[in-house]
């Protein structure tokens, strides 16, 4: 979608170094080779578009199978002291290389690609002091799992998480990247570690010793915290790595943190399904060489004790072609295969819902539990099954649980019985895994990179078929019209957690990410509508009442009906509306289907910006209690949003007319700056970019 928006901007080529990564469309089913071949066939049209568009506009293109974006960037682009934006919420992964990575929506990326200034509200800085050294089963994943339990999914909003203290020197580069990557789950703007010897070693191992040498020169001056820096943090959290316990977080939210010693009790008390249906290792958070080496160590321990295969299904995704090739050459993947593991392609796969799952009845919402080394575990995210209880943890714990097959197991204290001769069982207990931080040398594997074309590309064409149901050139949104925010119907009053996965579900919908008309058919299909009776039942999820005919139907159908009838509408949201993925489809879809405003208790940072970029009004209740006053049938008018009336830091008045004819008002806050109001007036930030370009100001 970012490329389609850039095409609409009408510029000949990008003005900053840009890369595109094909990692989200490969469905996990049979294994790496078969899944990659299936993707090449199923998505040939999309891959041809990406290949042609990147050539035309001077963009580097990492083809399917090259790896997950954040791993590929870490191996090839990330450098200490840099600033990078990426159209994925886990872009802070680069913080493991001392680089400030910030997740944004596609429209934000287009600003930078077009050579326009990119802006961000100045964040606060939360310092996390690390002391000690990880022991036993504890890993860097436990740092961020514990931090998620402290800060919650919204506690990092408007903050950069900066690690400091002697404990930072004890972690490898990819281990630090794990922490920074999952910092997206606490809503932080970014996350970063100070430059260290481990980063220097990683740069040298990935053929960038010249960068390491240069960074070493400036380490004390620029790339580590100044003496006494703790006086300047807005807040400080202390974590002693020596006493940090392994954690398992979930289900349904990544901030429900459980120390391993207490996890069994939580499983029993909450009646979560104890039997594990699948264990998964991979994702951009935990698919490094060191991660796979730890998993192999546990598999070897089990095999030597007589446990030849895992008890539950075991799926493993290498983070990149370089990691896959190196792990293959080192015998790691063969060891895992012998234990029953299915090696998936170097892609996101089940972590983003690209999972053709057959081991449970997804259609009829069979209740089950899975455990993974992923970063996010929202309802239905991995397999579209709302009854799948997803727990996130470290790769080593996920592997150990694969052999036990049950959430009641604790590898630190529990034995696994191994059947012996004459029915006599012996007992086996894992010991904490050991692994090298880096291999002796990385193998590059297959070359799946198309470098940017630096010569004249004006004659090149971009491949989009007019009849395509996968790709669609964007039509500019109309500019703001006076009276647009008057007497609006409420499409849906969202109750509870509403992530971008709830607003624009992933999985099978990914194939329509380049076609706004078609992907809009998934809008809010995962949301709970407070206006409906039995709202939380599966049959009512993603439903709304259509005022045109009075029928209850899927939210996007009701929205389309209102758009066709010329009825303006808005959405009422709860706390942290739009948390999670940076996918801008969650903002594009309501705009495309006729929405005017989203009024919520609070917003996640990226989604709030995405809504502004698409010409919508994200507004927040000044008094959160006013959310509870909104009733079915209310009509809403927004005062102070016309022309000069809408100004930075000036509240907007919401006038509500109830179904019975009574009236009441409430104050709403917004975060629009003066230049962002121009996006609203133009109809979108993209429209504004075009106007600026035509005036020759870009």
N, C-alpha and C positions, 0 to 999 in steps of 0.2 A: 504493500500500500504506500510505503514511503517513496518508492520509485514512481508509482503512478502519480503521486502528488508532485514529485520533482518534474516529471514530464509536463504536467499542467502548468508549471511555472514558466516554461518556454525558454529555458536557458540552454546553451549549447553543451556544457559539461560542468561537472562539479568543481567547486573552488576550494575545497579542502580535501585531503586524502580520505577516501571513503572505500569501504569494503562491504560486500554482501555475502551472506552465509546461508546455504541451503541445508538447514538442520531440522526443520519442523515438520516435514511432510512424509518422512519415512515411517511407515506403520510397522510396529513390532509384531511379528507373527511366527515365522518359521526359523529365523536366524539371519545373520548378516548378509550373506550373498543373495539368498532368495528375496529377502525384504528389499534390498537395494535394487535388484532387478525389477521387482514389482513396482517400486516407486518410479524408476526410470520410465516404465511403460505408462503407469497411471497418471503421472504428472509431466509427461513429455512436453506438453504445451506450455506449462508454467516454467519449466527449466529452460526452454527455448527463449521465452520472454526474458528471463533473468539474464541469460547469456548474451542476448542481443542488446538489451538495455544497458547492461554494465559496459559492454564494448563501446556503445555509442557515447556514453557520458563519462568515460574515463575512470571507471570504477573497477576495483579488484573483485573477482568473483571466486569464492570457494564453493566448488561443486558438491553435489550430494555425496556423502561418504567421506568428505574431507574432515569432518568433525563438528563438534558443538561450537558455536560462535565464541563463547568465552574462553574455552580451552585453546582454540586456534589463535585467538588474539593474544592470549598469555604466552603462547609459544613463539609468536612471530612479531607482534606489534607493541605489546606493553613495555613501558620503560619507566624508570624511577623519575618522579617529578613532573610527569606529563598530565594532561587533562584530556579526557575522552568522553564523548557522549555516545550512547548506543540505544537502539530501539528495542531494548529488552530490559526488564527491571533488574536483572542480575548483572548488569554491567559493572557494578562495584567490585566484581571479581578481580579486576585489575589492581585493586588496592593491595593484593598480595605481592605486587611488584612495586609498591610505593607510588602507584599512579592513581590519580583521582578519576574514577569511572562513575558516570552518572547516567542512570536510566531515564529515557525521555520517550515521548510519543513520536510518531513519524513526522508530524508537522514541525516539531522542534528540530528534528534532524534536517528537514528540508531547509529551514532557516540557515543552518550552518553550511549545508551543501551549496546553498545559493550565495554564500559569502556575506550573509547578513549577520548582525550581532546575535549571539545567543545569550539569553539572560536567565537568571535564577535569583529568587529571593535569597538574600544572604543568610545562610544557615547558622544555627548555633553549633557549638562543638562539644560533644560529649566525650570525655576522656575515659578510657578503660585501661587501668593500670594492671599489667600482668606481672606477677611475681612467680617464682618457683619454676618447676618443670613438670610436664605431664608424666604421670606414672601409670603403669599397668595397662588397663583397658581404656584409659581416657585418651581422647584424641582432640584435635582442633575442632571437630564438629561439635564437641561437647561445650566448647566455649560459647559458640553462637546459640546452641540449644538452650543453655543456661541463661544467656543474655535475653533470648526471646521470652523466657519465663519471667524475667525481671521487668522488661520494658513493654511487653505485649506487642501486638501487631501494629499498634499506632504510636507507641512510645518513642519511636525514633523519628517521627515526622518533623521535618524542618531542621534536622540535625545531621551533621557529619559525625560518624563514630571514629574516633582516632585512638588507636592503641599505642601504649607507651609502657615503659618499664622494662626491667631486665628479662622478664619472661618472653618478650618478643624475639630475643636473640636465640631462643631455644627451638624455634619453629622453622620448618622448611618453607620454601616459597609457595608450593602448592597447598600446604597446610594452611598458610595464612590466606591464600586465595579462597579456600573453603569458607573461612569465617566471613570474609568480605562479601562473598557471593550471597550467602544466606542472610546477610544484613538487610536485604530487600524485604525480608519477612517481618522486620520490625518497623518498616515504613521509613527507614532512614534515607536521606538524600544520597549519601555515599558512606564509604568506610575505607580506612587506609591504615597501613602499617608503616613504621619508619624503615628506611633502607637498612638492610642487614647483609651480613656475609652470605646468608642463605640465598638472598636474591642475586648476589654477585655470582654465586656458584651456578644458579639456574640459568642466568644469562649466558655464562660461558658454555654450559652444557647444550644450549640451544643455538650455538654458533653466533653469539652476540657479545663476545668477550670485549670488543671495542667499546660497547656501551657500558659494560661492567667497569672497565678501566676508567671511563669518563665519570661514571657515577661515583666510583671510589674517591675520585679527586675532590668531589664536592660533598661527600657524605656529611661531614661535621658542619659544614657551612649552611647547607640547604635541605638535606634530606632526612634529618632526624630532629626530634624535639629539642628545643633549646633548654638549657639548664633552668629549672624552675618553671617549666611550661605549665605544670599542674595548677599554677595560680591563675591561669587565664582560661581554663575550661569552664564552661557553663555548669557542668556537673561532672562528677567523677564516680566511676564504679570500680570496685576492687575485685579482682579474681585471682586467687592463689591456685596456680596450675597444679601444684603438688598435692592439693587436697580436692581438686575438681573431680567429681564423680561422673561416670558415663551417664548419658541421658537418652531418653526416648521421648519424642514429642508427638502429641496427637491424642485422639484422631480428630479430623475435620478442621483443625486449625494448627498452625505451626508454633503457637505460643503456649500451648498446653503442655508444660514441661514436667517430666517425671524423672527424678534420679533413678537409676537402675535398681537400687536397693528397695525402692518404694513402688516400683512399677507393677509387680505382681498384685499388690494390694489394690491398686487402682483398677486393674483389669477385673478383679473379682467384684469390687464394690460397684463398678459401673456396668457390669454384665456385658463387657465387650466380648465378641467371639474369640475365645482363646486359641483355637487352632489356626495356624497360619496357612493361607492358601498359596501365597507366593512371596518370595524374597527377591528383592531387586537391588543390584549394585550398579551405579552409574549416575548420570545427570551431570550438568555443568558444575555441580557442587562437589562431587566426589567420584571422579573417574580418572584420576591421575595415575601415573606409574606406581607411586608409593601406595596408593589405595589398593590397586590390583595386587601388588606384591604382598600386602598384609592379608588379603583374602586368600592368596595362594598358600601362605604360611599356615593358615587355619585348615585349609583343605588337606594339606600334607599331614598335619597333626592328626586329623581325623582318619585319614587313610592308613597311617602307620598304626593306629589303634584298632583298625578293623572296620571303620565306617567308610565304606567305599563310595557311597552316594548320599546326597542330601535327602532329607525326608520330605521336603516340600519343593515345589517348582522353584528354580533358581535362574534368574535372568541377569546377564551382565552386559553393560554397554561401555566400551572404551570411549574416552573423551575425544579422541582424534585419531586420524590415520597414523600419525607418528607414534602415539601411545599403543595403538593396536599392533602395528608392525613390530615395535620393540618388545611388547609383551608376547607376541607370537614367536619371535626369534628366541626369546629367553625361556620358552617353554611354559610360561604362565598360563596362557589360554588353553593349551593342551591339558594341563593339570586340572583346570577348572572343568573342561569338557568331560574328562574322565569321571568327575564327581557328579555329572548330570547337568552341569550348567549349559544354558543356551547362550551363545555369544551373539549379541545383537549388533546392529550396524553402529557406526560412529555417529550417533545422532541423539536427539532428545528422546524419541520414542515414548515409552509409557509415562515419563515424567510430565509430558505436556498432553497426555491423553491419546497419543498415537499408539494404541494397543488393541490389536484384534484378539480379544480375550475369549477363550473357549472353555476354560477350566471351571468357571462359575456361570450361573444363569444371570447374565447382566440384564437382559430384557425384563425379567420378572424380579429384579432387585434382590437377588439372593444375598443374604447377610454373610459377610466374610471379613477376614482381617489380612492385610498385607503389611510388610515391613520393608523399608527401603532406605537408601542413602540419599534420597532426593531432598529438595528444599521446601517443597510446598505440598500440602495434603488436604486441600479443600474438598468439600463434598462432591463426589462424582468426577473429580478432576482427571484421574488416571484412566478410568475405564467406563465413564458415563453411568456408573452404578452408584446411586445415592446411598446404598447400604454397604458399600465397601469402606471398612474402617482402615484408614491409612495412617501408619506411624512412620516417622522419620528418625533416623539415627545414623551412626557411623557405618562405613562399609564393613568393618570387622564385626560389629554386633549383628548387622544384617546377615552376614555369612554364618556366624555362629547359630543364629536363630533358624537358618535354613536347615541345619542338621538336627536341631531340636524339634522344630515344627510346631512350637507352642509358645505363646506369649508369657506363660507362667515360668518359663525357663530363665535362669540367671547364670551366664557362663562363668561368673566370678565365684559362684558358690555351689552350683549344681553339677551333678554328673549326668552323663548320657549312658544308659545301659546298652551294651553290645552283646547280642546273642552269641553264645559259644556252643561248644560240643555238648551233647546230651542235655540241651536246654539250659545249661548253666550260663549265666550272664556275667560279664565283667563290666566294670565301670570305667568310663573315660571322662576326664575333665580337661577342657582347653586351658592352655596357658596364653597369656597376652601375646599377640602376634608381633613379630619383628620384621622390619623391612628397611631396605635402603631408601634413602631420600631421593636418590637419582640413579638411573642405570649407568653402567660403565660408558655407554654411548647410546644415543638415540638413533633408531633407524627411520629414515624419512617415509618409507612405504611408497604407495602409489602417488603420483603427482596429480592432484585434483584441483589445482589452482590455475585460474585464468587471469594473468596479470592485466592491469589497466592499460588500455591503448593510449599512447601518448601522442600519436600523430593525428592528423585531421580526420575526424569521424563524421563530418557533416553529411556525407553521402550514405552512411549506414542507416538501415531501417530497423525499427523495433517491431518484433513479431507479436501482433495481437490480431486474432481473427475476429471480424465483426460479429460472427455468429457464436462466439465463445460464451460458455456459461461459467467459465473460470476467471476470465480477465475482462475488465471493463474500464475504458478510459473515463476519468471523472468529469462530471458536468459541474461547473461552479455553482455553489449555493447562492441563492438570492441574498442581497443585502438586507439590512434591517429595515423594517417597515413600521411606521408609526401605528400604534395600536396593537402590535403583534402580541404583547403580553397582557391583553385585556380579556377578562372573562374566560380564562382557560379551564378546560376540563382536567381532571386528574386521571391520568392513564392508570397509574398504579401507586399505591402507598406501600413501599418496600418495608418489610419488617425484618429486623436483625441483619446479620452479616450478608453483605452483597458485594462480592468481589467482581473483578472484571471477568472471572470465569462464570459467575452467575449472570452477568449482563450480556456477555458474548461468549458462550461456551466454545470450548476448543474441540479436540478429538476429530470426529468426522467433518466438522465445520471448517477445518483448516483449508480444505480444498477450495473454498470460496473466498479466501482472504483477499484475493485480487478482484473480486466482483461485489461491489457494494450492494447492488440490488438483491443478489441472492443471499449473501451472508446476513443481511438485515432480517432474514426470516428466523434468526435465532435470538433476537433481542429479548433479554430478560427471561429466557426460558428456565433459568435456574432460580429465579427470585420468588420470595414468599410475599403474597399480596395480603396486607392487613385488612383490606376491605371485604375479603371473601370469608364465608363461613367455612370452618374446617380448613383454614388457609394452609396449614403445614402438612396436610395429607398429600401424598404423591400425585393424586389426581388433580390437585388444585395448584401445584407448583407451576409457576410460569403462566398463570392464567389471569385474565382481566375481564371486566364487563365492558362490552361495546355499547356506548350510549346510542348508537345509531339504531340497533335492533334489540338492545337489552339482553343479548345473549352472552354467556361466559365462553370465552375462546382464548387461544394462545395470545399472549401479549402482542407479538408483532402483527397478528391479524387484526386485533382491535385497533392498533395504531394505524395500520393501513386504511382501515375503514374510516377512521376519523379524518385522516389526511384527505381521502377522496371526498368526504363530505364537507371539507373546509373547516373542520373543528380544530381549534388550537388546543394543545395539551401540554401538561408538564408532569414531572415525576416527583414524588415525595420520597426521600431517602432517610436512612437511619445513620448511625455512627460510622465513620471511616468508609463512606460509600466509595466504591471503586478501588479497594485495596487489591494488591497482588500484581498481576501482569501489567505491563505498560501498553498492552494492545489498544490501539486507538480506535479499533472497530467499536469498542464500547462507547465511544463518544460520537463516532461517525453515524452509527445506526440510528440513535434517537434523533439526530439532526436530519438525517435523510428521510425519516418517517414522519417528520412534521413537528417534532418536539421543540419547545421554546426554552424551557428552563428545567433545571434539576434543583430542588430545594431540599437540603439535607441537614442533619445535625452537624456533620463534618464530612470532609472529603480526604481521600488519599491524595498525596501531592501530584503524582503524574496524571491521574485521571482528571483532577481539577484543571490542570493546564491543558490537557487534551480537549476538554469541553470548551474552554475559552478559544482554543485554536480553531475549533469547528464552528464558531459563531453562536455558541449556546451560553446561557446564563447559569453558572454554578453559584448558588446562593445558600447561605447558612443561617439557620435560626439563631437569632441573638439570644433568645431564651429557648433552650432545647425542649422545655416543657410544651412549647407550642406545637411540636410534632404530634403530641398526643391529642391535641384539639382538632386536628384535621379529620373530617368525616367523609364517608362516601357521599357523593353527590355535590360536594362543595365546588364552587367556582372561584378561581383565583385571579386577581388582577394585581399586577406589579406596578406600583407608582414609583416615580423617580428613576425610570430607566430610559427615558427618551432623550436623545441629543445631549444637551448640556446638563441635564438633570443627573445623569450617571457620572459620578466623579470618584476618584480614588478616596477610600476611607470614609465615604459618605454612605450611610445606611440606606437601604431600599425599604419601602413600606409595602407590605403584603396586605391587600384587602380581600377578605374571605366572605362570600355570600353562601350561606348554607342552603340545603334543599328546602328548608322551611321558610327561607327568606330573611333570616336574621343575619346581622353583619358583625364582624369583628376584624381587628387589624393586628399585625405583628411586625416587628422590625427584623430585617434580614441583613446579614453582613456579606461582604464580598471581598475579593482580593485583587480586583482589576486595577492595574496601573493605567496611566493615561494612554500609553501606546497600545496596550491590550484592548482598550475600548475601541480603538481603530479597527481591530480585527472584527469585533462585534458589528460595527457599523458597515464594514465592507462585506460581511457575510461569512468570512473566515480569514484566518491568517494567510492562507494561500492567495486569496483574492487581493489581500493587502500587499503581499510580495510582488504580485504582478503589477499593481499600480505603481509601486516604488520603482520597479525595474523599468517600466515605461517612462518614468520621469528621469531615469538615468541616475538614480541615487544609490543603487545597489553596489 
